Amino acid sequence: MTLDILTKQCVIIGSFAAALSLVLILQESINLWIVLSREGMEESHRTKYINRNILNFTIYGAGAIASILLILGACKRRHLMLIPLLLCVFGATAFTIFFIGFNMVTLPFAHFEFLANFLPIFGLETLLLHILCSTFYHIRREKAEEPNRRIYYDSI
């Protein structure tokens, strides 16, 4: 029962993230097409823009792949498919904690409204981390309860 609810949550989160990544890839490709169709632009500016655009394509593509792995891992009950997104969420949470802690040390006492902008992001990362860790734990426990069932890691 709990694993079914967690699977639904992972599918919802993964499909939203994949759709967002694909929309951002589409937006970047339209912007790249507009810039490349302009005439009279200096070659150095064009090269900088193309390099920045390739970096954005890479980031959004990795997000789409991680989201698809989340959906497949939750639906097929393969805990190893959840690891890439789990590592991303761990890294993002650690970076946010470092960022908030560093700014609390360096900001003057009256400027905590700056940090209030990052608290919803931290809450979202914590929610994602809880859902992914719980799903990972329940899949591992489900596989450990059935020792006679063969686990095909090669099929992943």
C-alpha positions in Angstrom: 0.0 0.0 0.0 2.7 2.5 1.0 4.9 1.6 -2.0 1.9 2.1 -4.3 1.4 5.6 -3.0 5.1 6.4 -3.2 5.2 5.0 -6.8 2.3 7.4 -7.8 4.2 10.3 -6.2 7.4 9.4 -8.0 5.5 9.1 -11.3 3.9 12.6 -10.8 7.2 14.2 -9.8 9.1 12.5 -12.7 6.5 13.3 -15.3 6.4 17.0 -14.3 10.2 17.2 -14.2 10.5 15.5 -17.6 7.8 17.8 -19.2 9.6 20.8 -17.7 12.9 19.7 -19.0 11.6 19.0 -22.5 9.9 22.5 -22.6 13.1 24.1 -21.6 15.0 22.2 -24.3 12.4 23.4 -26.8 12.8 27.0 -25.6 16.6 26.8 -25.8 16.4 25.4 -29.4 14.1 28.2 -30.5 16.4 30.8 -29.0 19.4 29.2 -30.7 17.6 29.1 -34.0 16.7 32.8 -33.6 20.3 33.8 -32.8 21.8 31.7 -35.6 19.4 33.2 -38.1 20.5 36.7 -37.3 23.0 38.2 -39.7 25.6 40.7 -38.7 26.4 39.2 -35.3 30.1 39.0 -34.4 31.6 35.5 -34.4 32.9 35.8 -30.8 29.4 36.7 -29.5 27.9 33.9 -31.5 30.4 31.4 -30.2 29.8 32.4 -26.6 26.0 32.1 -27.0 26.4 28.7 -28.7 28.6 27.4 -25.9 26.2 28.6 -23.2 23.3 27.1 -25.1 25.1 23.7 -25.4 25.6 23.8 -21.6 21.9 24.5 -21.1 21.0 21.6 -23.5 23.2 19.3 -21.5 21.7 20.3 -18.1 18.1 20.0 -19.4 18.9 16.7 -21.1 20.4 15.3 -18.0 17.3 16.4 -16.1 15.0 14.7 -18.6 17.0 11.5 -18.4 17.0 11.5 -14.6 13.2 12.1 -14.6 12.6 9.2 -17.0 14.8 7.0 -14.9 12.7 8.0 -11.8 9.5 7.0 -13.6 10.8 3.7 -14.8 12.5 2.9 -11.5 9.4 3.5 -9.5 7.1 1.7 -11.9 9.3 -1.4 -12.5 10.4 -1.4 -8.8 14.1 -1.1 -9.7 15.9 0.7 -6.9 19.1 1.2 -8.9 17.3 3.4 -11.4 16.5 5.8 -8.6 20.1 6.4 -7.6 21.0 9.1 -10.2 18.1 11.3 -9.1 18.8 10.5 -5.4 22.3 11.7 -5.8 21.1 14.9 -7.5 18.7 15.6 -4.7 21.4 14.9 -2.1 23.8 17.3 -3.8 21.1 20.0 -4.2 20.1 19.7 -0.6 23.7 19.9 0.6 24.4 22.9 -1.6 21.3 24.7 -0.3 22.2 24.0 3.3 25.7 25.3 2.6 24.3 28.4 0.8 21.9 29.3 3.5 24.4 28.7 6.3 27.1 30.7 4.5 24.7 33.6 4.0 23.4 33.5 7.5 27.0 34.1 8.7 27.8 36.9 6.2 24.5 38.7 6.1 23.7 41.6 8.4 21.2 40.7 11.1 18.2 42.6 9.6 18.4 41.0 6.1 16.9 37.6 6.7 14.2 38.3 4.0 16.8 37.4 1.5 17.0 33.9 2.9 13.2 33.6 2.9 13.3 33.2 -0.8 15.4 30.0 -0.5 13.3 28.3 2.2 10.6 27.0 -0.2 13.3 25.5 -2.4 14.8 23.8 0.6 11.4 22.5 1.6 10.9 21.1 -1.9 14.3 19.4 -1.9 13.5 17.9 1.5 10.2 16.6 0.3 11.8 15.1 -2.8 14.5 13.6 -0.7 12.0 12.0 1.7 9.9 10.5 -1.2 13.0 9.1 -3.0 14.6 7.7 0.1 11.3 6.1 1.2 10.7 4.6 -2.2 14.3 3.3 -2.3 13.9 1.8 1.2 10.6 0.1 0.4 11.8 -1.4 -2.9 14.9 -2.7 -1.2 12.8 -4.2 1.7 10.4 -5.8 -0.8 13.2 -7.4 -2.7 14.8 -8.7 0.6 11.6 -10.2 1.8 11.5 -12.6 -1.2 14.8 -14.4 -1.2 13.8 -17.0 -3.8 12.9 -14.4 -6.3 15.8 -13.8 -8.7 16.9 -10.2 -9.3 18.1 -9.4 -12.7 20.5 -6.5 -12.5 21.6 -7.0 -16.0 18.2 -6.1 -17.3 18.5 -2.6 -15.9 
